Amino acid sequence: MKTTLLLSMAVLLAGCVSMDRTAVSRIKPMHTEGQWAYFSFEADTDVVYKPENEWAEQVRMKWLAKWIEANGYDPAKIEVMDRQYVSAGKGPVGTVYYTVRVGL
């Protein structure tokens, strides 16, 4: 019974890792200044992608890199300028808001 439960949990968590970034994150261009393009990036949080969890933050940064690359920029040139978490109420559900810049 324990083995079945653990296996089921592992499968569920593995499915969450591959979550579609377009369903839970958004990016908006802000402006260009000098050698930088500025963006606003938002990512939803939940019980798996907690706002202050190192693993979840790494996943969010991978989503950001994919968004940046999809817009024709080099993800190696990303700098996070600001990060703010806004809770939706109880628990870890909410949104993390980032201001990022990317070298041109």
C-alpha positions in Angstrom: 0.0 0.0 0.0 2.8 2.4 0.9 4.7 1.6 -2.3 1.6 2.3 -4.4 1.0 5.6 -2.6 4.6 6.7 -3.0 4.6 5.8 -6.7 1.4 7.7 -7.3 2.8 10.8 -5.5 6.0 10.6 -7.6 4.0 10.4 -10.8 1.9 13.4 -9.8 4.9 15.5 -9.0 6.7 14.5 -12.2 3.7 15.6 -14.1 3.8 19.0 -12.3 7.5 19.6 -13.3 6.5 19.5 -17.0 3.6 21.9 -16.5 3.0 24.2 -19.5 4.6 27.5 -18.7 2.1 29.4 -20.8 -0.7 28.3 -18.5 1.0 29.6 -15.3 3.4 32.4 -16.4 3.2 35.5 -18.5 5.7 38.0 -19.9 5.2 41.6 -21.2 7.7 43.9 -22.8 8.1 47.2 -20.9 10.7 49.3 -22.7 14.3 49.4 -24.1 16.9 51.6 -22.5 20.5 51.6 -23.8 21.7 48.1 -24.2 18.8 46.6 -22.3 15.3 45.4 -23.0 13.0 45.4 -19.9 10.2 42.9 -19.3 7.6 42.2 -16.7 7.3 38.5 -15.9 4.7 36.9 -13.7 4.4 33.3 -12.4 1.6 31.8 -10.5 2.4 29.9 -7.2 0.6 26.9 -5.6 1.3 24.0 -3.3 3.9 22.5 -5.7 5.5 25.8 -7.0 5.7 27.5 -3.6 6.8 31.2 -3.6 9.9 30.8 -1.4 11.0 27.3 -2.5 14.4 27.1 -4.2 13.4 24.3 -6.6 10.2 26.1 -7.6 12.2 29.3 -8.2 14.6 27.4 -10.5 11.6 26.1 -12.5 10.3 29.7 -12.7 13.7 30.9 -14.0 13.6 28.1 -16.6 10.1 29.3 -17.7 11.5 32.9 -17.9 14.5 31.8 -20.0 12.1 30.0 -22.4 9.9 33.1 -22.7 13.0 35.3 -23.4 14.4 32.9 -26.0 11.0 32.6 -27.7 11.1 36.4 -28.0 14.5 36.3 -29.8 16.7 37.3 -26.9 19.7 35.4 -25.3 18.5 33.9 -22.0 22.2 34.0 -20.7 21.8 37.8 -20.6 18.8 37.9 -18.2 19.1 39.9 -15.0 16.3 39.9 -12.4 16.0 43.5 -11.2 13.1 43.0 -8.8 11.0 40.2 -7.3 7.8 40.5 -5.3 5.3 37.9 -4.2 1.6 38.7 -3.8 -0.5 36.2 -1.9 -4.0 35.4 -3.1 -5.0 34.7 0.5 -4.4 31.5 2.4 -1.5 29.2 1.7 1.1 29.4 -1.0 -1.3 30.4 -3.8 -0.5 33.7 -5.4 1.8 35.3 -8.0 5.5 36.2 -8.1 6.1 39.4 -10.1 9.5 40.1 -11.6 11.1 43.0 -13.4 13.9 41.7 -15.6 16.2 43.1 -18.1 18.0 41.3 -21.0 21.1 42.5 -22.7 20.7 43.3 -26.4 
